[in-house]
Amino acid sequence: MQGLRMSEGKLVWPPRLPKWGYRERVNFKTGMLFLLPWTVGFLVFTLYPMAASLIYSFSIYHPRRPLEWIGLQNYADLLKDDLFWQSLSNTVYIVGIGVPLTLLASFLCAVLLNLKVRGQSIYRVIYFLPSIVPTVASTILWLWILNPQVGILNSMLESIGIDGPNWMSNPIWSKPGLILLGMWSMGGTIVIYLSGLQDVPTSLLEAAEIDGANWWQRLWHITIPMVSPITLFNLITGVIAAFQYFTQAYVFSGFQGLGYPLNSTLFYSVYLYQNGFLYLKMGYASAMAWILFIIILICTLLLLKLSARFTYYAG
């Protein structure tokens, strides 16, 4: 093996590494200088906060008082906190219902936008535009759309004889209203699906059509399996984002003092924010953050484990 030293006919470990010349040393120093801003940013803004939050999760921390070590007390208190379980339940609702609905709607829209029709690029732009609207602005816009008295959605439902619900203050309809808001800004997911649909081999579709397969059979047996890696990617990123659901719920509940109707829109990240920055219970909030990290990690690993059953990788 290259680099291994011989001593009296025997291999010697560790091997002798080749010496760097002047050019290699200069290139290495230059590369490290380019990496320095990222390294400093990672250490200061990512690694240090993570380590500090882990320590705070085992203690009572207040900006004006010294740190008090309490072990697992914060985690034990969380298990007895009804609002913790309520916020987790609300978040699981968004993950379990909102993410699959968004993926399904995104895929169907991508299939339609992939059809060769006149004005195809214009339709694609129209579907993508809502995803670049700032989250706060789009949430306020949807508050007017979902307004039970003057909202567009209830007016449309009334025109066909349906009495629209009170989307903002009814605990049953508050989370579906937020899911509608999320589905309105799914342009990024549509674009990702479109890129996957462009890679589906036309030869397979043409061969299936020659064999007599209709549109639905080609979609189910060829298109969907071929874009399954895209589905897995969108599913994992969607689950991670849904577990951190914050901005829409915070604006939705805080606008015009609507509050959280029977805590139906009190999501995990919102409750974490309240504990950390409103009640200044940093240790309690840090414990919540690490529990959320573990939940997301377990869900991600589980999805990756189960993906072998439905994900097809060409080659």
MOHUWO-V422815 format. One record per residue. PHI is phi in degrees with one decimal (none if undefined). Layout:
phi=PHI
phi=PHI
This chain:
phi=none
phi=-67.8
phi=97.9
phi=-75.4
phi=-92.5
phi=-107.1
phi=-135.4
phi=55.7
phi=80.0
phi=-118.7
phi=-75.0
phi=-114.5
phi=-116.9
phi=-81.7
phi=-70.6
phi=-81.1
phi=-77.5
phi=-66.6
phi=-76.2
phi=-81.6
phi=-84.7
phi=-62.4
phi=-65.3
phi=-64.0
phi=-65.2
phi=-64.8
phi=-63.6
phi=-64.2
phi=-63.4
phi=-64.0
phi=-62.7
phi=-65.5
phi=-65.0
phi=-67.2
phi=-79.8
phi=-59.5
phi=-59.2
phi=-64.5
phi=-62.5
phi=-63.7
phi=-62.4
phi=-65.5
phi=-67.3
phi=-83.0
phi=-102.9
phi=-123.2
phi=-66.0
phi=-63.3
phi=-60.0
phi=-65.0
phi=-65.1
phi=-65.2
phi=-65.8
phi=-64.5
phi=-67.9
phi=-62.3
phi=-66.7
phi=-103.6
phi=-150.7
phi=-101.1
phi=-120.9
phi=-136.4
phi=-56.3
phi=-107.1
phi=-131.4
phi=-67.1
phi=-66.6
phi=-121.2
phi=-77.0
phi=-129.0
phi=68.3
phi=-90.2
phi=-62.7
phi=-60.8
phi=-68.1
phi=-66.1
phi=-66.3
phi=-62.5
phi=-66.2
phi=-102.3
phi=-92.4
phi=-64.9
phi=-67.7
phi=-61.1
phi=-68.8
phi=-65.4
phi=-65.4
phi=-66.6
phi=-63.9
phi=-61.2
phi=-68.3
phi=-61.9
phi=-59.9
phi=-64.8
phi=-67.5
phi=-77.8
phi=-112.0
phi=-66.2
phi=-65.7
phi=-61.3
phi=-63.6
phi=-65.7
phi=-63.5
phi=-63.6
phi=-64.8
phi=-64.1
phi=-65.8
phi=-63.5
phi=-64.4
phi=-65.1
phi=-62.6
phi=-66.1
phi=-73.4
phi=-88.3
phi=-70.8
phi=-82.3
phi=-128.9
phi=-68.4
phi=78.1
phi=-58.7
phi=-64.9
phi=-67.7
phi=-61.7
phi=-63.7
phi=-63.9
phi=-61.7
phi=-71.2
phi=-84.6
phi=-54.5
phi=-59.3
phi=-73.5
phi=-99.9
phi=-74.0
phi=-53.6
phi=-60.6
phi=-64.4
phi=-64.5
phi=-66.9
phi=-66.7
phi=-63.9
phi=-59.6
phi=-72.3
phi=-64.1
phi=-74.4
phi=-62.6
phi=-90.2
phi=-60.3
phi=-67.3
phi=-92.6
phi=-119.0
phi=-70.8
phi=-65.9
phi=-64.3
phi=-67.1
phi=-64.9
phi=-66.5
phi=-65.3
phi=-66.2
phi=-67.0
phi=-108.9
phi=86.7
phi=-110.1
phi=-84.0
phi=-65.9
phi=-78.3
phi=-86.7
phi=-62.7
phi=-89.7
phi=-118.7
phi=-88.5
phi=-59.6
phi=-75.1
phi=-105.1
phi=-67.8
phi=-70.8
phi=-57.5
phi=-63.5
phi=-68.3
phi=-66.6
phi=-60.5
phi=-60.7
phi=-66.5
phi=-70.4
phi=-67.1
phi=-109.8
phi=-98.4
phi=-60.5
phi=-62.3
phi=-66.5
phi=-62.5
phi=-63.3
phi=-63.5
phi=-63.7
phi=-61.3
phi=-63.0
phi=-69.8
phi=-66.4
phi=-67.1
phi=-91.5
phi=-68.3
phi=-59.8
phi=-66.8
phi=-64.5
phi=-67.0
phi=-65.0
phi=-67.9
phi=-64.8
phi=-66.3
phi=-66.3
phi=-63.7
phi=-76.4
phi=101.3
phi=-72.3
phi=-82.7
phi=-61.7
phi=-65.7
phi=-65.5
phi=-66.2
phi=-65.7
phi=-74.5
phi=-96.2
phi=-121.5
phi=-65.4
phi=-62.0
phi=-62.7
phi=-71.2
phi=-100.3
phi=-61.0
phi=-62.4
phi=-66.0
phi=-60.9
phi=-61.6
phi=-62.0
phi=-64.4
phi=-65.8
phi=-66.3
phi=-65.5
phi=-67.4
phi=-64.9
phi=-61.6
phi=-67.0
phi=-67.8
phi=-66.4
phi=-102.2
phi=-60.9
phi=-141.2
phi=-58.7
phi=-60.8
phi=-66.5
phi=-66.3
phi=-70.0
phi=-57.3
phi=-88.4
phi=-89.5
phi=-69.0
phi=57.6
phi=65.1
phi=-68.6
phi=71.8
phi=-110.0
phi=-59.4
phi=51.4
phi=60.2
phi=-72.2
phi=-115.2
phi=-85.4
phi=-89.1
phi=-57.3
phi=-67.2
phi=-65.9
phi=-66.7
phi=-62.7
phi=-62.3
phi=-60.7
phi=-65.9
phi=-78.6
phi=-114.7
phi=-99.6
phi=-94.2
phi=55.8
phi=-98.3
phi=-64.0
phi=-64.0
phi=-63.7
phi=-65.9
phi=-65.0
phi=-62.3
phi=-61.2
phi=-63.9
phi=-73.0
phi=-65.0
phi=-62.9
phi=-59.2
phi=-66.3
phi=-62.3
phi=-63.8
phi=-62.0
phi=-64.1
phi=-63.4
phi=-64.8
phi=-63.8
phi=-65.8
phi=-64.2
phi=-65.1
phi=-67.9
phi=-77.7
phi=-65.1
phi=-62.1
phi=-82.3
phi=-129.5
phi=-103.7
phi=-115.1
phi=-113.8
phi=-64.0
phi=82.9
